[in-house]
Amino acid sequence: MPSMRRSPRTTDTQDLTARLLSAGCHFAARRVLNLSEGGMLVAGGELDVGEMARFELIGPELRSVGVAQVAHRSPATTGLRFVQVDALAGRELRHMVDGRVRNDRLHATQFTSPEAYLR
């Protein structure tokens, strides 16, 4: 099976929202459920697979705009693949995701490592 590069993703996204605009339809701000440097999963399933949408990703550490394509959807969620992200925001996004992934891993090892119970 060929190896596919997958960007690390974080679910530490409670403070992030995304606004989507597709074919003139503006959707209310959506909760971001997970985020990677390559895309995001948002609450709500109004867009169709393959559809392109402009997005605005808003959080305390960044504000990013770009274009994304719907990679998958369900009635409750939409998976978006980033097609275009402005360069500065792309670096900020990568930095933020990397930091949150490191924190996710740190918290996970605190509860799975036998040494953690001995402290």
N, C-alpha and C positions, 0 to 999 in steps of 0.2 A: 504494500500500500504506500503510495507516495506521501511524503511528509508535508504537512501544511503548516505554515507559520501562523501561529495564533498569538495575538498580542495579549499580554497579561491584562486581566480585567478585575475591577473592584466592584463590590456591592456596597461600599461605604459611600453612598450617594444621597443620603437623606437631605442634604443641603443643596442639591442640584435640581434645576428644572430645565425643560426644553420647550421652546415655542417652535411650532412647525407651520410652514406656509407652502401649500401645494396647489398649483393650478388656480391661484386666486383665492383659495379657501384658507382662512386663518384659523388654526385650531388653538384652543386655550392652552395655557402652560400645562405641560405634562410632567409628572414625576419621572425622574431618571431612575431606573431599577438597577442597571449596571452600566459600566463605562470602561472602554479601552481606548487606546490611541487610534484604533481602527473603526470604532463605531459605538453605538449605545443601544440599550433596550429601554423603551419608554412605555409607560402605562397608556392604554388606549389602542384601539385597533381599527381606526377609520381609513387608513391608507391601504392601497393595494400593493402586492408584491411587484417589484420593478418600478414603481412610481418614484419620481424624483421630488425632493422637497428641500426648500431652504430651511435652515434651522438656526436658532439662537440658543446656545447653551449658557446658562447663567448659574453662577455659584459665587461664594465668597472669595474664592481664589482665582476665578477667571470669568471672562465673558468672551465667548467665541461664536463666530458666525461662519456659515459655510453651506455646502450642498451635500445631501445624503441621499442614498437610494434605499428603498425598502427591500431588505434581504429576506425577511420572513415576518409573518404576522399571525396572531390569533385574535379571538374576539376581545381579549383583555390586554394584549401587548403588541408592540411593533418593534422589530429589530431593524436598525438603520446602520448601513455601512457608509462611512464618510467617503465622499468622492472628492470634495474640496474643502479645505480648512485654511483660513488665513495663516500665514507663516508664523507670526509672533504668537498667536493664540495656540497654534499647533505645538510649539515648544512648551508653552505654559501647560497645555493639556497633558503632554507626555510627562512633564515634571510632576504634575499633580497626581496622575494615575500611578506613576512609579512610587511616589511617596505613600499613597494609600495602599497599594499592593504590599509594600514593605510592612506597613502597619498591620494589614490583614494577616500576613504570614507570621508576624511577631505574636499577635494575639492567638493564632491557631497553635503555635508551638508552646505557648504558655500553658495550654490546657491539655496538650497531648504528650509533652515531654515528661518522663518520670522525674527528672531533676526539678521540675516546677513544683512537684508536690513536696519536695524535701526542703524548700525554702521557708 
